[in-house]
């Protein structure tokens, strides 16, 4: 992945994730923290 100004270029190679469950767990925790610690009016939309 490469960022040039406001343009992002992604190569076409396949990447394998060896610990998807851990990554999804961390993502779930982060999203849950956002929605449980703020009111709906404070969410960045």
PDB file of N, CA, C and O in Angstrom:
ATOM      1  N   UNK A   1       0.849  -1.160   0.000  1.00  0.00           N
ATOM      2  CA  UNK A   1       0.000   0.000   0.000  1.00  0.00           C
ATOM      3  C   UNK A   1       0.902   1.231   0.000  1.00  0.00           C
ATOM      4  O   UNK A   1       1.921   1.278   0.689  1.00  0.00           O
ATOM      5  N   UNK A   2       0.503   2.217  -0.784  1.00  0.00           N
ATOM      6  CA  UNK A   2       1.310   3.429  -0.884  1.00  0.00           C
ATOM      7  C   UNK A   2       0.383   4.637  -0.924  1.00  0.00           C
ATOM      8  O   UNK A   2      -0.632   4.621  -1.621  1.00  0.00           O
ATOM      9  N   UNK A   3       0.726   5.678  -0.182  1.00  0.00           N
ATOM     10  CA  UNK A   3      -0.048   6.914  -0.158  1.00  0.00           C
ATOM     11  C   UNK A   3       0.755   8.012  -0.822  1.00  0.00           C
ATOM     12  O   UNK A   3       1.891   8.287  -0.435  1.00  0.00           O
ATOM     13  N   UNK A   4       0.154   8.642  -1.832  1.00  0.00           N
ATOM     14  CA  UNK A   4       0.755   9.790  -2.508  1.00  0.00           C
ATOM     15  C   UNK A   4      -0.274  10.905  -2.503  1.00  0.00           C
ATOM     16  O   UNK A   4      -1.232  10.869  -3.276  1.00  0.00           O
ATOM     17  N   UNK A   5      -0.085  11.905  -1.631  1.00  0.00           N
ATOM     18  CA  UNK A   5      -1.081  12.962  -1.503  1.00  0.00           C
ATOM     19  C   UNK A   5      -2.372  12.389  -0.952  1.00  0.00           C
ATOM     20  O   UNK A   5      -2.407  11.884   0.171  1.00  0.00           O
ATOM     21  N   UNK A   6      -3.448  12.468  -1.753  1.00  0.00           N
ATOM     22  CA  UNK A   6      -4.714  11.876  -1.320  1.00  0.00           C
ATOM     23  C   UNK A   6      -5.056  10.624  -2.126  1.00  0.00           C
ATOM     24  O   UNK A   6      -6.215  10.209  -2.157  1.00  0.00           O
ATOM     25  N   UNK A   7      -4.061  10.020  -2.776  1.00  0.00           N
ATOM     26  CA  UNK A   7      -4.246   8.824  -3.597  1.00  0.00           C
ATOM     27  C   UNK A   7      -3.584   7.626  -2.923  1.00  0.00           C
ATOM     28  O   UNK A   7      -2.405   7.680  -2.574  1.00  0.00           O
ATOM     29  N   UNK A   8      -4.346   6.539  -2.741  1.00  0.00           N
ATOM     30  CA  UNK A   8      -3.820   5.304  -2.162  1.00  0.00           C
ATOM     31  C   UNK A   8      -3.747   4.256  -3.258  1.00  0.00           C
ATOM     32  O   UNK A   8      -4.725   4.019  -3.967  1.00  0.00           O
ATOM     33  N   UNK A   9      -2.575   3.623  -3.397  1.00  0.00           N
ATOM     34  CA  UNK A   9      -2.378   2.556  -4.368  1.00  0.00           C
ATOM     35  C   UNK A   9      -2.163   1.255  -3.613  1.00  0.00           C
ATOM     36  O   UNK A   9      -1.361   1.195  -2.681  1.00  0.00           O
ATOM     37  N   UNK A  10      -2.885   0.208  -4.018  1.00  0.00           N
ATOM     38  CA  UNK A  10      -2.773  -1.103  -3.379  1.00  0.00           C
ATOM     39  C   UNK A  10      -2.315  -2.102  -4.424  1.00  0.00           C
ATOM     40  O   UNK A  10      -2.870  -2.154  -5.521  1.00  0.00           O
ATOM     41  N   UNK A  11      -1.301  -2.899  -4.091  1.00  0.00           N
ATOM     42  CA  UNK A  11      -0.839  -3.902  -5.049  1.00  0.00           C
ATOM     43  C   UNK A  11      -1.833  -5.057  -5.121  1.00  0.00           C
ATOM     44  O   UNK A  11      -2.740  -5.156  -4.295  1.00  0.00           O
ATOM     45  N   UNK A  12      -1.660  -5.916  -6.098  1.00  0.00           N
ATOM     46  CA  UNK A  12      -2.628  -6.990  -6.328  1.00  0.00           C
ATOM     47  C   UNK A  12      -2.222  -8.321  -5.704  1.00  0.00           C
ATOM     48  O   UNK A  12      -2.870  -9.335  -5.962  1.00  0.00           O
ATOM     49  N   UNK A  13      -1.173  -8.345  -4.895  1.00  0.00           N
ATOM     50  CA  UNK A  13      -0.739  -9.589  -4.264  1.00  0.00           C
ATOM     51  C   UNK A  13      -1.708  -9.992  -3.163  1.00  0.00           C
ATOM     52  O   UNK A  13      -2.357  -9.140  -2.555  1.00  0.00           O
ATOM     53  N   UNK A  14      -1.802 -11.283  -2.910  1.00  0.00           N
ATOM     54  CA  UNK A  14      -2.630 -11.794  -1.824  1.00  0.00           C
ATOM     55  C   UNK A  14      -1.800 -11.886  -0.552  1.00  0.00           C
ATOM     56  O   UNK A  14      -0.645 -12.312  -0.581  1.00  0.00           O
ATOM     57  N   UNK A  15      -2.395 -11.484   0.558  1.00  0.00           N
ATOM     58  CA  UNK A  15      -1.731 -11.570   1.848  1.00  0.00           C
ATOM     59  C   UNK A  15      -2.582 -12.440   2.761  1.00  0.00           C
ATOM     60  O   UNK A  15      -3.803 -12.293   2.804  1.00  0.00           O
ATOM     61  N   UNK A  16      -1.947 -13.334   3.479  1.00  0.00           N
ATOM     62  CA  UNK A  16      -2.662 -14.240   4.362  1.00  0.00           C
ATOM     63  C   UNK A  16      -2.478 -13.795   5.805  1.00  0.00           C
ATOM     64  O   UNK A  16      -1.382 -13.425   6.225  1.00  0.00           O
ATOM     65  N   UNK A  17      -3.564 -13.837   6.546  1.00  0.00           N
ATOM     66  CA  UNK A  17      -3.554 -13.446   7.953  1.00  0.00           C
ATOM     67  C   UNK A  17      -3.545 -14.725   8.777  1.00  0.00           C
ATOM     68  O   UNK A  17      -4.469 -15.534   8.694  1.00  0.00           O
ATOM     69  N   UNK A  18      -2.494 -14.901   9.574  1.00  0.00           N
ATOM     70  CA  UNK A  18      -2.378 -16.146  10.329  1.00  0.00           C
ATOM     71  C   UNK A  18      -3.127 -16.126  11.655  1.00  0.00           C
ATOM     72  O   UNK A  18      -3.329 -17.183  12.252  1.00  0.00           O
ATOM     73  N   UNK A  19      -3.540 -14.967  12.129  1.00  0.00           N
ATOM     74  CA  UNK A  19      -4.244 -14.900  13.408  1.00  0.00           C
ATOM     75  C   UNK A  19      -5.468 -13.999  13.277  1.00  0.00           C
ATOM     76  O   UNK A  19      -5.578 -12.984  13.966  1.00  0.00           O
ATOM     77  N   UNK A  20      -6.381 -14.376  12.392  1.00  0.00           N
ATOM     78  CA  UNK A  20      -7.565 -13.556  12.123  1.00  0.00           C
ATOM     79  C   UNK A  20      -8.437 -13.386  13.362  1.00  0.00           C
ATOM     80  O   UNK A  20      -8.989 -12.307  13.577  1.00  0.00           O
ATOM     81  N   UNK A  21      -8.572 -14.419  14.176  1.00  0.00           N
ATOM     82  CA  UNK A  21      -9.428 -14.332  15.365  1.00  0.00           C
ATOM     83  C   UNK A  21      -8.938 -13.250  16.322  1.00  0.00           C
ATOM     84  O   UNK A  21      -9.749 -12.503  16.870  1.00  0.00           O
ATOM     85  N   UNK A  22      -7.640 -13.154  16.530  1.00  0.00           N
ATOM     86  CA  UNK A  22      -7.092 -12.135  17.431  1.00  0.00           C
ATOM     87  C   UNK A  22      -7.309 -10.739  16.856  1.00  0.00           C
ATOM     88  O   UNK A  22      -7.686  -9.820  17.583  1.00  0.00           O
ATOM     89  N   UNK A  23      -7.074 -10.577  15.560  1.00  0.00           N
ATOM     90  CA  UNK A  23      -7.256  -9.274  14.915  1.00  0.00           C
ATOM     91  C   UNK A  23      -8.723  -8.847  14.989  1.00  0.00           C
ATOM     92  O   UNK A  23      -9.015  -7.693  15.300  1.00  0.00           O
ATOM     93  N   UNK A  24      -9.649  -9.773  14.707  1.00  0.00           N
ATOM     94  CA  UNK A  24     -11.072  -9.448  14.791  1.00  0.00           C
ATOM     95  C   UNK A  24     -11.491  -9.145  16.224  1.00  0.00           C
ATOM     96  O   UNK A  24     -12.345  -8.286  16.446  1.00  0.00           O
ATOM     97  N   UNK A  25     -10.911  -9.829  17.191  1.00  0.00           N
ATOM     98  CA  UNK A  25     -11.204  -9.550  18.590  1.00  0.00           C
ATOM     99  C   UNK A  25     -10.778  -8.149  18.993  1.00  0.00           C
ATOM    100  O   UNK A  25     -11.508  -7.452  19.698  1.00  0.00           O
ATOM    101  N   UNK A  26      -9.606  -7.739  18.551  1.00  0.00           N
ATOM    102  CA  UNK A  26      -9.119  -6.382  18.844  1.00  0.00           C
ATOM    103  C   UNK A  26     -10.007  -5.346  18.174  1.00  0.00           C
ATOM    104  O   UNK A  26     -10.364  -4.343  18.792  1.00  0.00           O
ATOM    105  N   UNK A  27     -10.368  -5.577  16.910  1.00  0.00           N
ATOM    106  CA  UNK A  27     -11.255  -4.657  16.195  1.00  0.00           C
ATOM    107  C   UNK A  27     -12.610  -4.566  16.888  1.00  0.00           C
ATOM    108  O   UNK A  27     -13.160  -3.474  17.032  1.00  0.00           O
ATOM    109  N   UNK A  28     -13.154  -5.704  17.318  1.00  0.00           N
ATOM    110  CA  UNK A  28     -14.430  -5.720  18.035  1.00  0.00           C
ATOM    111  C   UNK A  28     -14.339  -4.900  19.317  1.00  0.00           C
ATOM    112  O   UNK A  28     -15.243  -4.121  19.622  1.00  0.00           O
ATOM    113  N   UNK A  29     -13.263  -5.070  20.060  1.00  0.00           N
ATOM    114  CA  UNK A  29     -13.070  -4.322  21.303  1.00  0.00           C
ATOM    115  C   UNK A  29     -13.038  -2.819  21.028  1.00  0.00           C
ATOM    116  O   UNK A  29     -13.673  -2.039  21.738  1.00  0.00           O
ATOM    117  N   UNK A  30     -12.295  -2.415  19.991  1.00  0.00           N
ATOM    118  CA  UNK A  30     -12.168  -0.991  19.668  1.00  0.00           C
ATOM    119  C   UNK A  30     -13.516  -0.388  19.284  1.00  0.00           C
ATOM    120  O   UNK A  30     -13.868   0.692  19.758  1.00  0.00           O
ATOM    121  N   UNK A  31     -14.265  -1.072  18.436  1.00  0.00           N
ATOM    122  CA  UNK A  31     -15.574  -0.567  18.011  1.00  0.00           C
ATOM    123  C   UNK A  31     -16.537  -0.542  19.189  1.00  0.00           C
ATOM    124  O   UNK A  31     -17.298   0.412  19.343  1.00  0.00           O
ATOM    125  N   UNK A  32     -16.514  -1.568  20.013  1.00  0.00           N
ATOM    126  CA  UNK A  32     -17.381  -1.622  21.183  1.00  0.00           C
ATOM    127  C   UNK A  32     -17.085  -0.470  22.140  1.00  0.00           C
ATOM    128  O   UNK A  32     -18.011   0.118  22.699  1.00  0.00           O
ATOM    129  N   UNK A  33     -15.822  -0.145  22.334  1.00  0.00           N
ATOM    130  CA  UNK A  33     -15.451   0.968  23.207  1.00  0.00           C
ATOM    131  C   UNK A  33     -16.003   2.289  22.683  1.00  0.00           C
ATOM    132  O   UNK A  33     -16.455   3.128  23.461  1.00  0.00           O
ATOM    133  N   UNK A  34     -15.967   2.470  21.382  1.00  0.00           N
ATOM    134  CA  UNK A  34     -16.484   3.706  20.784  1.00  0.00           C
ATOM    135  C   UNK A  34     -17.976   3.838  21.056  1.00  0.00           C
ATOM    136  O   UNK A  34     -18.443   4.902  21.463  1.00  0.00           O
ATOM    137  N   UNK A  35     -18.728   2.757  20.833  1.00  0.00           N
ATOM    138  CA  UNK A  35     -20.178   2.831  20.941  1.00  0.00           C
ATOM    139  C   UNK A  35     -20.687   2.761  22.370  1.00  0.00           C
ATOM    140  O   UNK A  35     -21.804   3.208  22.627  1.00  0.00           O
ATOM    141  N   UNK A  36     -19.926   2.225  23.309  1.00  0.00           N
ATOM    142  CA  UNK A  36     -20.409   2.154  24.688  1.00  0.00           C
ATOM    143  C   UNK A  36     -19.985   3.356  25.519  1.00  0.00           C
ATOM    144  O   UNK A  36     -20.599   3.631  26.549  1.00  0.00           O
ATOM    145  N   UNK A  37     -18.964   4.069  25.105  1.00  0.00           N
ATOM    146  CA  UNK A  37     -18.469   5.191  25.895  1.00  0.00           C
ATOM    147  C   UNK A  37     -18.926   6.549  25.389  1.00  0.00           C
ATOM    148  O   UNK A  37     -18.573   7.570  25.979  1.00  0.00           O
ATOM    149  N   UNK A  38     -19.695   6.589  24.319  1.00  0.00           N
ATOM    150  CA  UNK A  38     -20.166   7.866  23.789  1.00  0.00           C
ATOM    151  C   UNK A  38     -21.651   7.768  23.486  1.00  0.00           C
ATOM    152  O   UNK A  38     -22.170   6.702  23.158  1.00  0.00           O
ATOM    153  N   UNK A  39     -22.317   8.898  23.603  1.00  0.00           N
ATOM    154  CA  UNK A  39     -23.713   8.922  23.190  1.00  0.00           C
ATOM    155  C   UNK A  39     -23.764   8.968  21.667  1.00  0.00           C
ATOM    156  O   UNK A  39     -22.762   9.273  21.019  1.00  0.00           O
ATOM    157  N   UNK A  40     -24.903   8.674  21.105  1.00  0.00           N
ATOM    158  CA  UNK A  40     -25.046   8.631  19.650  1.00  0.00           C
ATOM    159  C   UNK A  40     -24.728   9.982  19.020  1.00  0.00           C
ATOM    160  O   UNK A  40     -24.275  10.032  17.877  1.00  0.00           O
ATOM    161  N   UNK A  41     -24.956  11.084  19.745  1.00  0.00           N
ATOM    162  CA  UNK A  41     -24.684  12.418  19.208  1.00  0.00           C
ATOM    163  C   UNK A  41     -23.197  12.734  19.146  1.00  0.00           C
ATOM    164  O   UNK A  41     -22.793  13.648  18.426  1.00  0.00           O
ATOM    165  N   UNK A  42     -22.375  11.998  19.886  1.00  0.00           N
ATOM    166  CA  UNK A  42     -20.935  12.257  19.911  1.00  0.00           C
ATOM    167  C   UNK A  42     -20.160  11.433  18.893  1.00  0.00           C
ATOM    168  O   UNK A  42     -18.959  11.641  18.724  1.00  0.00           O
ATOM    169  N   UNK A  43     -20.823  10.498  18.208  1.00  0.00           N
ATOM    170  CA  UNK A  43     -20.119   9.629  17.274  1.00  0.00           C
ATOM    171  C   UNK A  43     -19.707  10.394  16.027  1.00  0.00           C
ATOM    172  O   UNK A  43     -20.479  11.203  15.514  1.00  0.00           O
ATOM    173  N   UNK A  44     -18.492  10.145  15.532  1.00  0.00           N
ATOM    174  CA  UNK A  44     -18.029  10.829  14.314  1.00  0.00           C
ATOM    175  C   UNK A  44     -18.703  10.231  13.085  1.00  0.00           C
ATOM    176  O   UNK A  44     -18.428   9.088  12.720  1.00  0.00           O
ATOM    177  N   UNK A  45     -19.574  10.987  12.455  1.00  0.00           N
ATOM    178  CA  UNK A  45     -20.270  10.500  11.259  1.00  0.00           C
ATOM    179  C   UNK A  45     -19.917  11.328  10.057  1.00  0.00           C
ATOM    180  O   UNK A  45     -20.409  11.065   8.960  1.00  0.00           O
TER     181      UNK A  45
END
